[in-house]
Amino acid sequence: MTLSFAHRKATQALNFFARAASGRMNKLKALKLVFFADRYHLRLYGRPITNDRYIAMKYGPVASSCKDLAEMSEFLGDNERQYAEQFLSPAGHDYRSLAEVDRAEFSETDLEALAYAWSQYGSKDGFGLADETHLFPEWKRHEVRLASPYESRVPMHYPDFIENPPAGVDRMPPLTGQEQDDLRLQLEELHAVESLWR
């Protein structure tokens, strides 16, 4: 299941976390915070914020296009780059915020999810957050493949984010079976609607 990447929201999500950290943010840490924000929003409201494609890697889930934005990589499209360069600038293992967050890009629930990710996980460093993401089922299912010498990245799927982790892992309450079924249906409907516009 793929969704249309929301590059303006993704840029502003990265900017949000850099601003929360006084203007400069480690890229690894930022990508974990984006994961927690997307996951929160998906589990509560039936859609992620960024619509990014997630990849399971050694250091946990990676929102692949958000990584490109934080690095200003050559894989960015012209529109993505032109927008992002107004707000973000790579700086080694970090990136810097260049302007205030454009909150108009977000819904109230998007901002709620970003604030949640920062309040719950913002005090940890990137490697600590990576270790924490390894406990979640959406990454855990790929652990054996990633441990082999032949695979360093495996595509992840949003429906897997709906599964509950073991007790004590998640800082969000577990979803009931009915809530999980409803969220899967919402994701399918979102994918179907987006497919009509492609």
C-alpha distance (Angstrom), angle and dihedral (degrees) to the residues before:
residue distance angle dihedral
M1 . . .
T2 3.79 . .
L3 3.78 129.1 .
S4 3.80 130.4 -165.1
F5 3.79 109.1 -88.8
A6 3.81 111.0 -115.1
H7 3.80 97.2 -144.8
R8 3.81 96.0 176.1
K9 3.82 92.0 52.4
A10 3.80 90.6 44.1
T11 3.81 91.3 51.3
Q12 3.78 91.1 49.1
A13 3.82 92.1 46.0
L14 3.80 89.5 56.3
N15 3.79 88.7 44.9
F16 3.81 90.7 49.8
F17 3.79 91.8 57.0
A18 3.81 93.8 44.3
R19 3.80 90.1 51.1
A20 3.80 90.5 48.3
A21 3.82 87.3 54.7
S22 3.82 93.9 51.7
G23 3.79 95.7 -91.3
R24 3.81 104.2 -50.5
M25 3.80 129.3 76.3
N26 3.79 136.4 -178.1
K27 3.82 108.6 -116.7
L28 3.81 95.6 -135.3
K29 3.79 91.4 51.5
A30 3.80 92.4 46.0
L31 3.79 92.6 53.0
K32 3.80 91.0 52.3
L33 3.82 90.7 49.1
V34 3.81 90.0 50.7
F35 3.81 88.2 51.6
F36 3.81 92.0 52.4
A37 3.81 91.7 46.8
D38 3.81 93.2 48.4
R39 3.79 90.7 45.6
Y40 3.80 92.8 49.5
H41 3.79 92.7 49.7
L42 3.78 93.8 45.7
R43 3.79 93.6 50.6
L44 3.80 94.3 46.7
Y45 3.79 103.5 32.7
G46 3.80 107.4 21.5
R47 3.80 99.9 -111.3
P48 3.81 138.1 65.8
I49 3.81 121.2 -118.7
T50 3.80 100.2 -126.3
N51 3.83 101.5 29.1
D52 3.81 85.3 -144.1
R53 3.79 124.6 161.1
Y54 3.79 108.8 -108.2
I55 3.76 123.8 -145.6
A56 3.81 125.3 -166.6
M57 3.80 109.4 -131.2
K58 3.80 137.3 164.8
Y59 3.80 91.9 -82.9
G60 3.79 95.9 45.5
P61 3.81 135.0 -94.2
V62 3.79 115.8 -8.0
A63 3.80 124.1 -161.7
S64 3.79 93.3 -141.5
S65 3.81 101.2 -155.2
C66 3.81 91.9 42.0
K67 3.80 86.1 56.8
D68 3.80 88.7 52.9
L69 3.81 90.2 50.7
A70 3.81 93.7 49.5
E71 3.81 89.9 49.5
M72 3.84 96.9 36.6
S73 3.80 85.4 -131.3
E74 3.78 126.7 -170.5
F75 3.81 89.3 -109.5
L76 3.81 93.0 73.2
G77 3.78 118.7 106.4
D78 3.79 118.4 -122.4
N79 3.82 94.3 -104.4
E80 3.79 92.0 47.1
R81 3.79 92.5 49.9
Q82 3.82 95.7 44.5
Y83 3.78 91.2 51.7
A84 3.80 96.5 42.5
E85 3.81 94.4 48.0
Q86 3.79 89.0 65.2
F87 3.81 90.2 62.3
L88 3.82 111.5 21.2
S89 3.79 137.5 48.4
P90 3.83 124.6 -177.8
A91 3.81 116.3 -123.9
G92 3.80 111.7 -178.6
H93 3.80 109.2 -75.8
D94 3.82 88.3 -7.7
Y95 3.76 137.9 55.1
R96 3.80 129.4 -143.3
S97 3.78 131.5 -135.1
L98 3.81 113.3 -123.3
A99 3.81 100.3 -175.5
E100 3.78 142.8 14.8
V101 3.79 118.4 -75.6
D102 3.80 112.4 -89.8
R103 3.78 96.9 -133.8
A104 3.80 91.1 -177.6
E105 3.81 87.1 79.6
F106 3.81 90.3 65.9
S107 3.76 136.7 69.3
E108 3.80 118.5 -133.8
T109 3.78 89.5 -102.7
D110 3.83 91.4 50.8
L111 3.80 88.8 56.0
E112 3.80 90.0 46.3
A113 3.81 90.0 55.0
L114 3.81 93.6 47.2
A115 3.80 90.9 48.7
Y116 3.81 89.7 48.7
A117 3.81 92.5 52.3
W118 3.79 91.8 49.3
S119 3.81 95.8 45.0
Q120 3.80 94.3 46.6
Y121 3.80 101.6 36.6
G122 3.81 108.5 14.4
S123 3.80 94.5 96.5
K124 3.84 93.9 62.9
D125 3.78 126.8 81.1
G126 3.78 123.1 -118.3
F127 3.80 96.2 -97.1
G128 3.80 91.9 48.8
L129 3.79 89.6 51.5
A130 3.80 90.9 47.2
D131 3.80 89.6 55.1
E132 3.80 89.8 49.6
T133 3.81 93.1 51.5
H134 3.81 89.0 54.9
L135 3.81 88.3 71.1
F136 3.81 94.5 61.7
P137 3.82 119.4 95.0
E138 3.81 94.7 -128.5
W139 3.83 89.1 64.8
K140 3.81 97.9 27.4
R141 3.81 92.4 64.0
H142 3.82 88.8 65.1
E143 3.82 97.5 44.3
V144 3.81 96.8 102.1
R145 3.82 93.3 48.8
L146 3.80 91.4 48.4
A147 3.81 91.0 50.6
S148 3.80 90.6 60.7
P149 3.82 119.3 90.9
Y150 3.81 90.2 -123.5
E151 3.80 103.3 62.4
S152 3.79 129.4 51.3
R153 3.82 98.6 163.7
V154 3.79 134.3 32.0
P155 3.82 125.9 -175.6
M156 3.80 115.1 -109.6
H157 3.81 126.5 -150.5
Y158 3.79 129.1 -140.4
P159 3.85 95.3 -132.8
D160 3.82 87.0 64.1
F161 3.82 89.5 61.0
I162 3.81 87.2 67.7
E163 3.80 94.1 65.1
N164 3.80 115.1 100.7
P165 3.81 117.0 -117.6
P166 3.80 121.3 -135.4
A167 3.79 116.0 -69.2
G168 3.79 113.8 -76.9
V169 3.82 95.8 23.1
D170 3.80 102.2 89.6
R171 3.79 123.8 61.1
M172 3.80 88.4 -154.4
P173 3.80 120.4 76.4
P174 3.82 115.4 -99.0
L175 3.79 119.1 -97.1
T176 3.79 120.8 -116.9
G177 3.78 119.5 -122.9
Q178 3.81 90.4 -104.7
E179 3.81 91.9 50.3
Q180 3.79 89.9 51.0
D181 3.81 91.7 50.3
D182 3.81 91.0 48.4
L183 3.81 92.1 50.3
R184 3.80 92.6 49.5
L185 3.80 88.9 52.1
Q186 3.82 91.2 49.0
L187 3.80 90.6 51.5
E188 3.80 91.6 49.7
E189 3.80 90.6 50.1
L190 3.81 91.8 48.0
H191 3.80 90.6 50.2
A192 3.81 91.3 48.2
V193 3.81 92.8 50.4
E194 3.78 92.4 48.0
S195 3.79 91.1 47.9
L196 3.82 89.6 59.9
W197 3.81 90.1 59.9
R198 3.78 97.5 48.5
